Amino acid sequence: MANGAAAETSLYERLGGVYAIAVVVDDFIDRIMVDPRLNANPRVDEAHHRVSAQGFKYYVTEQVCWAAGGPQTYSGRTMRDSHRELLISGAEWDAFMDDFHQTLAKFGVPERERGELDAIVESTKDDIVTSAAPAASQ
């Protein structure tokens, strides 16, 4: 580099690109699809049985790659549009985030990258959680 400073490596690159991201997304989607804390919400349970897990994994992989600075462009619906009818509670969001953290730990995602991924996911919370939704019983 002309100025001697190293270029900042994107989160996408630090995560290992699309193939590495797809492996982690695969585990995460498998985890949330069967989580009884999430499926206690009948609308979420129905959605988990209505959509193809493979298609869901595709869109989440595409979205993570895009948000992490990869060359992909997310082509799915907005988070608000795809979640508004599910009436997701704060407790269900917490269970979702617990599943997310379990997946990141399983794959040994470093702390810096975990923090950046957390910020990306947390930025969607207001579009996903319906404040009036009752918490699912645990």
ZAVEXSE-12443 format. One line per 3 residues: number of its first residue (from 0); for each residue x, y, z of N, C-alpha, C. Coordinates in pm, 1 decimal. Example, Ala and Ser with C-alpha at 12.3 -4.5 7.8 and 13.67 -1.06 7.14 Angstrom:
# ZAVEXSE-12443
0) 1319.0/-569.0/780.0/1230.0/-450.0/780.0/1320.0/-330.0/780.0; 1285.0/-225.0/708.0/1367.0/-106.0/714.0/1290.0/3.0/787.0
//
This chain:
# ZAVEXSE-12443
0) 84.4/-117.3/0.0/0.0/0.0/0.0/89.8/124.8/0.0; 46.7/222.4/-70.5/127.0/343.3/-84.7/146.6/413.4/48.8; 46.0/410.7/135.0/58.1/481.5/260.9/111.8/391.7/371.8
3) 139.4/264.8/341.3/195.8/174.2/440.6/92.0/111.9/532.2; -31.8/155.4/524.6/-136.5/100.1/610.8/-200.8/-18.6/540.4; -224.1/-122.6/615.7/-291.3/-239.6/559.5/-439.7/-208.6/542.6
6) -494.2/-255.4/434.0/-638.1/-237.0/412.6/-714.6/-321.7/513.3; -824.3/-269.2/562.5/-908.4/-342.3/656.8/-972.2/-460.6/584.3; -958.5/-576.7/641.2/-1019.8/-696.2/584.0/-1166.7/-698.8/623.6
9) -1253.5/-726.2/528.4/-1397.5/-726.4/557.0/-1434.1/-841.8/649.7; -1544.1/-826.7/717.3/-1596.0/-933.6/801.3/-1618.8/-1058.1/715.8; -1671.0/-1041.1/598.7/-1693.8/-1151.0/504.5/-1564.8/-1230.6/483.4
12) -1455.4/-1161.3/457.0/-1326.5/-1227.4/435.5/-1275.5/-1293.0/563.4; -1291.2/-1223.7/676.1/-1243.9/-1280.0/803.5/-1322.9/-1403.3/844.1; -1448.9/-1411.9/800.0/-1530.6/-1529.7/829.3/-1499.5/-1645.6/734.9
15) -1425.2/-1619.6/628.6/-1386.1/-1726.4/536.9/-1465.6/-1731.9/408.8; -1549.2/-1631.0/383.0/-1624.5/-1626.5/258.7/-1752.1/-1708.6/262.4; -1813.6/-1721.4/146.9/-1947.0/-1780.3/136.9/-1952.2/-1924.4/185.0
18) -1851.9/-2003.9/155.2/-1859.1/-2145.4/193.4/-1856.3/-2162.0/344.8; -1768.3/-2089.8/411.4/-1761.7/-2098.2/557.5/-1889.2/-2042.6/620.7; -1938.6/-1933.1/568.4/-2061.9/-1874.1/619.8/-2178.7/-1970.7/600.5
21) -2185.5/-2036.2/485.6/-2294.6/-2130.5/457.4/-2294.7/-2247.4/555.7; -2177.8/-2295.0/595.1/-2169.5/-2406.0/691.6/-2226.5/-2362.8/826.5; -2192.0/-2243.1/869.7/-2241.3/-2192.2/998.4/-2391.7/-2166.6/990.8
24) -2437.7/-2107.1/882.4/-2581.7/-2082.6/864.9/-2657.8/-2215.0/864.3; -2604.0/-2316.8/800.4/-2667.3/-2448.2/796.1/-2694.4/-2499.8/937.4; -2594.5/-2492.4/1024.1/-2610.9/-2537.3/1162.4/-2713.0/-2450.5/1235.3
27) -2704.0/-2319.6/1217.5/-2793.1/-2227.3/1287.3/-2939.2/-2250.2/1248.4; -2966.0/-2262.5/1120.3/-3104.6/-2283.0/1076.4/-3156.4/-2417.5/1126.8; -3074.2/-2521.5/1119.2/-3115.5/-2650.6/1174.4/-3150.9/-2637.1/1322.0
30) -3074.6/-2557.4/1393.7/-3094.7/-2537.0/1537.8/-3226.3/-2463.2/1565.6; -3251.2/-2354.4/1493.3/-3372.5/-2276.8/1524.3/-3500.0/-2345.1/1476.4; -3489.2/-2425.1/1372.3/-3609.4/-2491.5/1318.8/-3670.0/-2588.7/1419.9
33) -3590.2/-2642.2/1510.6/-3639.4/-2741.9/1606.2/-3639.1/-2691.5/1750.2; -3605.9/-2565.6/1771.6/-3599.0/-2512.8/1908.1/-3740.1/-2502.5/1966.6; -3769.0/-2579.0/2072.8/-3904.0/-2574.4/2130.7/-3940.0/-2437.2/2189.1
36) -3839.6/-2358.3/2225.5/-3866.8/-2223.7/2276.6/-3924.3/-2135.5/2166.5; -3881.4/-2157.4/2044.3/-3933.5/-2080.9/1930.8/-4063.1/-2141.1/1879.1; -4066.6/-2272.7/1871.1/-4184.4/-2341.1/1816.7/-4302.0/-2343.7/1913.0
39) -4283.6/-2296.4/2035.7/-4396.6/-2280.1/2127.0/-4492.7/-2173.6/2074.1; -4440.4/-2083.4/1992.2/-4523.6/-1984.6/1924.1/-4583.0/-2056.4/1802.3; -4715.2/-2079.7/1799.8/-4774.3/-2157.2/1689.7/-4751.6/-2095.8/1552.4
42) -4739.1/-1964.7/1545.7/-4714.8/-1900.9/1415.5/-4572.9/-1930.3/1366.0; -4477.8/-1930.9/1457.4/-4339.8/-1964.4/1420.8/-4331.8/-2111.7/1381.9; -4394.4/-2197.3/1462.1/-4393.5/-2340.9/1433.7/-4451.2/-2368.8/1294.8
45) -4563.0/-2304.0/1263.1/-4625.2/-2322.9/1132.6/-4532.6/-2274.4/1020.7; -4468.8/-2161.0/1041.9/-4376.0/-2107.7/941.0/-4257.7/-2201.3/921.2; -4209.5/-2259.3/1031.0/-4096.9/-2352.7/1020.6/-4133.9/-2477.8/941.8
48) -4260.8/-2512.8/939.1/-4304.4/-2629.8/863.3/-4352.8/-2594.1/721.8; -4373.3/-2466.7/698.5/-4422.7/-2420.7/568.3/-4308.5/-2390.9/471.5; -4198.8/-2340.5/522.4/-4088.0/-2301.5/434.8/-3985.8/-2414.2/423.6
51) -3920.4/-2419.6/312.0/-3812.5/-2515.6/290.6/-3689.8/-2471.9/369.7; -3634.2/-2563.2/448.5/-3512.6/-2530.2/524.2/-3400.1/-2491.5/428.5; -3391.6/-2557.6/315.5/-3285.4/-2526.2/219.1/-3300.4/-2385.6/162.3
54) -3423.6/-2346.6/131.1/-3446.3/-2211.3/81.3/-3418.1/-2106.8/187.1; -3458.5/-2136.5/311.0/-3433.4/-2047.8/424.3/-3282.9/-2029.6/442.5; -3208.7/-2139.2/435.8/-3062.2/-2133.3/450.7/-2999.4/-2050.4/339.4
57) -3052.1/-2064.4/218.4/-3000.2/-1986.9/106.4/-3013.5/-1837.3/134.3; -3135.8/-1795.2/170.5/-3158.3/-1652.2/194.1/-3076.7/-1599.5/311.8; -3065.6/-1676.9/418.8/-2988.0/-1630.4/534.7/-2839.9/-1622.3/498.2
60) -2790.0/-1719.7/423.8/-2650.1/-1715.1/379.1/-2626.8/-1591.6/292.3; -2716.6/-1568.4/200.0/-2705.8/-1452.1/111.9/-2706.3/-1322.1/192.8; -2795.6/-1316.2/290.7/-2807.7/-1195.3/372.0/-2683.9/-1172.6/459.1
63) -2633.0/-1278.7/521.6/-2513.0/-1264.5/606.1/-2394.5/-1222.6/520.4; -2378.2/-1285.9/405.7/-2267.1/-1249.2/317.1/-2276.1/-1101.8/277.7; -2394.2/-1058.2/237.9/-2415.0/-918.1/199.0/-2383.9/-824.2/315.4
66) -2440.5/-854.0/433.0/-2421.6/-766.3/549.2/-2276.8/-764.2/597.5; -2203.1/-872.0/570.8/-2063.9/-881.8/615.5/-1965.5/-823.2/514.0; -2017.9/-767.9/405.2/-1931.1/-702.9/307.6/-1892.5/-790.1/190.0
69) -1963.0/-901.8/171.5/-1935.2/-988.6/57.6/-1999.3/-936.4/-69.7; -1972.7/-1005.2/-180.5/-2024.6/-958.9/-309.5/-2171.4/-994.0/-334.1; -2232.1/-1072.3/-247.0/-2370.5/-1112.5/-265.2/-2464.9/-994.5/-241.3
72) -2583.0/-1004.1/-299.6/-2689.3/-907.5/-276.4/-2807.7/-984.0/-220.6; -2858.5/-940.4/-106.5/-2973.0/-1007.7/-45.8/-3096.5/-984.3/-131.4; -3162.5/-1092.8/-168.9/-3277.0/-1082.9/-259.4/-3408.7/-1124.2/-193.7
75) -3406.0/-1148.8/-63.8/-3527.8/-1191.2/5.4/-3613.5/-1073.8/49.2; -3720.0/-1107.4/118.6/-3812.1/-1006.3/171.3/-3746.4/-932.0/287.1; -3800.6/-816.5/320.0/-3748.3/-742.8/435.5/-3777.9/-821.0/562.5
78) -3700.3/-794.1/667.1/-3722.6/-861.9/794.8/-3862.1/-829.6/847.8; -3905.2/-707.3/831.1/-4038.6/-668.1/877.5/-4146.8/-747.0/803.3; -4134.8/-753.1/671.4/-4235.8/-823.9/592.1/-4237.8/-973.6/621.0
81) -4122.5/-1031.8/642.3/-4118.9/-1176.9/660.7/-4147.9/-1221.1/803.7; -4152.1/-1127.6/899.6/-4174.2/-1165.7/1039.0/-4297.5/-1103.6/1104.4; -4357.2/-1003.8/1043.6/-4463.5/-927.6/1111.4/-4581.1/-1014.6/1156.6
84) -4617.8/-1113.8/1080.6/-4733.7/-1198.1/1115.2/-4700.0/-1306.5/1218.2; -4572.4/-1319.8/1252.5/-4531.4/-1426.0/1345.2/-4547.3/-1386.6/1492.1; -4566.3/-1258.1/1518.8/-4585.2/-1208.5/1655.9/-4476.2/-1260.6/1750.4
87) -4352.9/-1235.1/1713.6/-4237.2/-1282.0/1789.9/-4217.6/-1195.2/1913.3; -4201.8/-1262.1/2026.7/-4185.8/-1193.4/2155.5/-4038.2/-1168.1/2186.2; -4017.2/-1085.9/2286.2/-3881.5/-1062.1/2334.1/-3815.1/-1189.7/2384.6
90) -3890.6/-1275.0/2451.5/-3836.2/-1402.1/2501.1/-3796.5/-1492.4/2384.3; -3875.8/-1490.4/2278.8/-3841.2/-1570.6/2161.1/-3717.3/-1514.0/2091.8; -3706.0/-1383.6/2088.3/-3584.4/-1322.2/2033.9/-3463.3/-1367.5/2115.7
93) -3476.3/-1366.6/2246.8/-3365.2/-1409.7/2333.3/-3326.8/-1555.1/2306.3; -3426.3/-1641.4/2284.1/-3398.9/-1782.2/2252.1/-3326.8/-1792.3/2117.3; -3371.6/-1714.4/2020.5/-3308.4/-1708.5/1888.6/-3161.5/-1666.6/1901.6
96) -3136.9/-1563.5/1980.2/-2999.6/-1516.7/2000.1/-2916.0/-1620.8/2074.3; -2976.7/-1692.2/2167.3/-2905.4/-1800.6/2236.1/-2864.1/-1907.3/2134.3; -2954.6/-1944.4/2045.8/-2921.2/-2041.3/1940.4/-2807.8/-1988.1/1852.6
99) -2814.9/-1861.4/1819.0/-2711.9/-1798.0/1736.7/-2575.7/-1807.3/1806.2; -2573.1/-1773.8/1934.0/-2447.5/-1777.9/2009.0/-2394.8/-1921.0/2023.7; -2484.7/-2017.5/2039.7/-2442.0/-2157.8/2045.9/-2374.9/-2199.8/1914.9
102) -2431.9/-2158.1/1803.8/-2373.2/-2191.7/1673.5/-2237.1/-2125.2/1657.0; -2227.8/-1997.3/1690.9/-2098.2/-1929.0/1677.0/-1992.7/-1994.8/1764.5; -2030.6/-2035.4/1885.6/-1936.5/-2103.4/1975.8/-1894.9/-2238.4/1918.2
105) -1987.8/-2312.2/1863.0/-1958.5/-2444.2/1804.9/-1849.1/-2434.8/1698.8; -1852.7/-2327.7/1620.2/-1756.5/-2311.7/1511.8/-1635.3/-2226.6/1551.2; -1627.9/-2186.6/1676.9/-1511.4/-2111.6/1724.3/-1494.7/-1976.4/1658.5
108) -1606.2/-1909.6/1628.1/-1597.6/-1776.9/1567.1/-1531.7/-1682.8/1668.4; -1424.0/-1614.8/1628.2/-1351.1/-1527.5/1721.8/-1437.7/-1413.6/1777.8; -1396.4/-1363.3/1892.5/-1473.0/-1261.9/1965.1/-1503.7/-1138.3/1880.4
111) -1405.0/-1087.6/1809.3/-1426.7/-966.8/1727.7/-1537.8/-990.2/1625.6; -1529.9/-1102.6/1555.4/-1629.0/-1132.7/1453.2/-1765.7/-1162.9/1515.6; -1766.3/-1228.5/1631.4/-1893.7/-1252.5/1701.9/-1961.1/-1119.5/1733.8
114) -1883.0/-1024.2/1781.0/-1938.6/-892.3/1813.2/-1997.2/-822.8/1691.3; -1928.2/-832.7/1579.3/-1978.4/-770.3/1457.1/-2104.6/-840.9/1407.3; -2106.5/-973.9/1415.8/-2225.8/-1048.9/1375.8/-2342.4/-1017.6/1468.7
117) -2315.8/-1008.5/1598.1/-2420.6/-970.7/1693.6/-2482.2/-836.1/1656.5; -2396.9/-740.0/1622.9/-2447.1/-606.7/1587.0/-2535.0/-613.6/1462.4; -2495.9/-695.1/1365.4/-2575.4/-710.3/1242.8/-2712.1/-769.7/1276.8
120) -2711.1/-877.7/1353.8/-2837.5/-944.0/1387.2/-2923.5/-853.3/1475.1; -2864.1/-791.3/1574.9/-2939.8/-702.4/1664.4/-3001.5/-585.5/1588.2; -2939.9/-544.3/1477.5/-2995.4/-432.8/1399.5/-3129.7/-468.7/1335.9
123) -3163.6/-596.7/1333.5/-3290.7/-640.2/1275.5/-3400.6/-658.3/1380.4; -3365.4/-649.2/1506.7/-3460.0/-681.6/1614.3/-3589.3/-602.0/1607.0; -3580.9/-471.6/1585.8/-3701.7/-388.3/1583.4/-3796.8/-425.8/1470.3
126) -3744.6/-486.8/1364.7/-3829.3/-530.1/1253.6/-3886.6/-670.3/1275.9; -3835.6/-742.1/1372.9/-3874.2/-880.8/1395.3/-3962.1/-897.9/1518.9; -3926.0/-832.4/1628.4/-3998.1/-849.5/1753.9/-4120.6/-760.0/1757.0
129) -4233.0/-820.6/1790.5/-4358.3/-748.2/1808.4/-4374.1/-726.6/1958.8; -4362.7/-604.3/2003.6/-4361.7/-578.2/2148.7/-4485.7/-628.0/2218.2; -4597.5/-633.6/2147.4/-4722.2/-676.9/2210.4/-4733.6/-828.8/2220.1
132) -4640.7/-900.9/2158.6/-4648.9/-1045.7/2158.7/-4621.7/-1101.8/2297.7; -4702.8/-1195.2/2343.7/-4677.6/-1257.3/2473.1/-4555.9/-1347.9/2465.9; -4482.8/-1356.9/2575.7/-4368.4/-1445.6/2582.2/-4414.9/-1590.3/2582.2
135) -4344.7/-1674.3/2509.6/-4376.8/-1816.7/2509.6/-4335.6/-1876.2/2642.9; -4410.9/-1971.5/2691.7/-4373.5/-2035.5/2817.5/-4253.5/-2126.1/2794.1; -4168.9/-2134.0/2893.6/-4043.5/-2209.5/2876.8/-4053.0/-2346.7/2935.0
//
